[in-house]
Amino acid sequence: MKIIIFGATGMIGQGILRECLLNPAIEQVLCVGRTPTGQRHPKLAEIVHSNLYQLGSIEHELVGYDACFFCLGVSAAGMTEAAYRSITYDLTLHVAQTLARLNPQSSFSYISGSGTDADSRSMWARVKGQTEQALLALPFRAAYMFRPGFIQPQHGVVSKTRWYRLMYRLTSPLYPLFKRLIPHYVTTTEQLAQAMLRVAQNGAPQPIIENSMINQL
């Protein structure tokens, strides 16, 4: 398979990139983002592109891929709904619409979140839910919405967000307790990445993949 990753420098993207490079079934990985990953590997190609809202100049390099893992996103904390929607909905849909046109036989996997609901009163959950609905309506071979809960970073993966890094330092010793008490709401970067790869290769029984199914996969 040939995979495109948007957002490979973020915490989830780092985990997915690691698993793609380790998986012998993946022959090529293309990372697209505003900053380089800093990694070197025979299977890895990168496009550093400053404006992801404008993909016209790099479209020719996005053709011929079997799946996209879209991991770009921001925390809604302190953001207006308009600003959050611009990144969460508008940017995601621009990328997805472009890829659906270029690679209609491919699949698209989107990192959403536990609690996502298009009818929610919570701003982030509502915008994420509306994004999911729009993605599922696009003409891909298949689209999958992954809704992880608490994600424990592994294998040197770190968040780019300072307060997230602090949170993970504080909660890391508690992860075994979380796993025992609330196993359906916690996962790891490794489990999430492996689940996404498995779905890209073999499909899934449903397009919405909650945290418990992530761990099962």
C-alpha positions in Angstrom: 0.0 0.0 0.0 0.9 3.6 -0.5 -0.1 6.0 2.3 -0.4 9.7 2.7 -0.2 11.2 6.2 -1.3 14.8 6.9 0.0 16.0 10.2 2.8 13.5 10.8 4.6 15.8 13.2 1.8 15.8 15.8 1.5 13.2 18.5 -0.9 10.9 16.7 0.8 11.5 13.4 4.1 10.5 14.8 2.7 7.2 16.0 1.1 6.5 12.7 4.3 7.3 10.8 6.3 5.0 13.0 3.9 2.1 12.4 3.8 2.7 8.7 7.5 2.6 8.4 7.7 -0.6 10.4 4.9 -2.4 8.5 6.3 -4.4 5.5 2.9 -4.1 3.7 3.4 -0.4 3.4 5.7 0.3 0.4 5.6 4.1 0.4 4.6 6.9 2.9 4.1 10.5 1.9 4.0 13.1 4.7 2.4 16.4 3.9 2.6 19.3 6.4 3.9 22.7 7.2 7.1 21.4 8.9 9.4 18.5 8.1 9.3 15.3 10.3 13.0 15.2 10.7 13.0 11.5 9.8 14.9 9.6 7.1 13.7 6.3 5.7 13.8 4.6 2.3 10.0 4.4 2.2 9.4 8.0 3.3 8.8 11.0 1.1 7.8 14.5 2.4 6.2 17.6 1.0 6.6 20.7 3.2 3.9 23.1 2.1 3.1 26.3 3.9 -0.5 26.7 2.9 -2.6 23.5 3.2 -5.7 25.5 2.1 -4.1 25.8 -1.3 -2.9 22.4 -2.7 -3.0 23.2 -6.4 0.7 23.4 -6.8 1.3 19.9 -5.3 -1.7 18.0 -6.6 0.3 16.1 -9.1 2.3 14.6 -6.2 -0.8 13.4 -4.4 -1.9 11.0 -7.1 -1.7 7.2 -6.8 -2.2 6.6 -3.1 -4.3 3.9 -1.5 -5.2 5.6 1.8 -4.9 8.9 3.7 -4.5 9.3 7.4 -5.6 12.8 8.4 -4.1 13.7 11.8 -4.1 17.5 11.7 -6.1 19.2 14.4 -6.0 21.7 17.2 -7.5 21.9 20.7 -10.6 24.0 20.9 -9.5 25.5 24.2 -9.6 29.3 24.0 -10.7 29.4 20.3 -13.8 30.9 18.8 -16.1 28.6 16.9 -15.2 30.4 13.7 -11.4 29.9 14.2 -11.9 26.3 15.3 -14.2 25.5 12.3 -11.7 27.0 9.9 -9.1 24.4 10.9 -11.3 21.5 11.9 -13.9 21.6 9.2 -12.7 23.8 6.3 -9.1 22.6 6.1 -10.1 19.0 6.6 -12.7 19.1 3.9 -10.5 21.0 1.4 -7.8 18.2 1.7 -10.4 15.4 1.6 -12.2 16.9 -1.4 -8.9 17.2 -3.3 -7.9 13.6 -2.5 -11.4 12.2 -3.3 -11.0 13.8 -6.8 -7.4 12.6 -7.3 -7.7 9.1 -5.7 -11.4 8.1 -5.7 -10.5 4.4 -5.0 -8.6 5.3 -1.8 -9.8 5.4 1.8 -9.7 8.4 4.1 -9.2 8.0 7.9 -9.9 10.9 10.1 -8.9 11.4 13.7 -12.0 12.6 15.5 -12.6 12.1 19.2 -14.7 10.4 21.8 -17.9 12.3 22.4 -18.1 13.7 18.9 -21.7 14.6 18.0 -23.0 16.9 15.3 -26.0 17.8 17.5 -24.0 18.5 20.6 -24.2 21.7 22.5 -20.4 21.5 23.0 -18.7 23.5 20.3 -15.8 21.1 19.6 -18.0 18.0 19.5 -20.5 19.7 17.2 -17.9 20.9 14.7 -16.1 17.5 14.7 -19.4 15.8 14.2 -20.3 18.0 11.2 -16.9 17.3 9.8 -17.4 13.6 10.1 -20.8 13.8 8.3 -19.2 15.8 5.4 -16.4 13.4 5.1 -18.7 10.4 4.9 -20.5 12.0 2.1 -17.5 12.3 -0.2 -16.9 9.8 -3.0 -14.0 7.8 -1.5 -14.0 4.0 -1.6 -14.4 4.2 2.1 -14.1 6.8 4.9 -13.5 6.0 8.6 -13.9 8.3 11.6 -11.7 7.2 14.5 -12.8 8.4 17.9 -10.1 7.8 20.5 -10.5 8.8 24.1 -7.4 9.3 26.3 -4.3 8.4 24.2 -1.1 7.4 26.0 2.0 8.3 23.9 4.6 5.6 23.4 8.0 5.0 21.8 9.3 8.5 22.2 6.2 10.1 20.7 5.5 13.6 22.1 2.8 16.2 21.7 3.7 19.5 20.0 1.4 21.3 22.5 3.2 22.4 25.6 0.3 22.0 28.1 -0.5 18.5 26.5 3.1 17.5 27.2 2.8 18.6 30.8 -0.5 16.7 31.1 1.0 13.5 29.8 4.0 13.8 32.1 1.6 14.0 35.0 -0.8 11.3 33.9 1.7 8.8 32.5 2.2 7.0 35.8 -1.6 6.6 36.1 -2.1 5.0 32.7 -2.0 1.4 34.1 -4.8 2.4 36.5 -6.8 4.0 33.7 -6.4 0.9 31.5 -7.7 -1.3 34.3 -10.6 0.9 35.4 -11.8 2.4 32.1 -10.3 0.2 29.4 -12.9 1.3 26.8 -11.9 4.9 27.0 -8.1 4.7 26.8 -5.7 3.6 24.1 -2.1 4.3 23.0 -0.5 5.9 20.0 0.7 2.4 19.0 -2.7 0.8 19.3 -4.4 3.6 17.4 -1.9 3.5 14.6 -2.1 -0.2 14.2 -5.9 -0.1 14.2 -5.8 2.6 11.5 -3.4 0.5 9.3 -5.6 -2.6 9.7 -8.7 -0.7 8.7 -6.9 0.8 5.7 -5.8 -2.7 4.6 -8.9 -4.7 5.4 -11.8 -2.3 6.0 -14.0 -2.2 9.1 -17.7 -3.2 9.7 -18.7 0.4 10.3 -17.4 3.9 9.5 -17.5 5.2 13.1 -14.8 3.6 15.1 -15.0 4.3 18.8 -12.2 3.8 21.3 -13.2 0.2 22.3 -13.2 -0.9 18.7 -9.8 0.8 18.2 -8.4 -1.4 20.9 -10.1 -4.5 19.5 -8.7 -3.9 16.1 
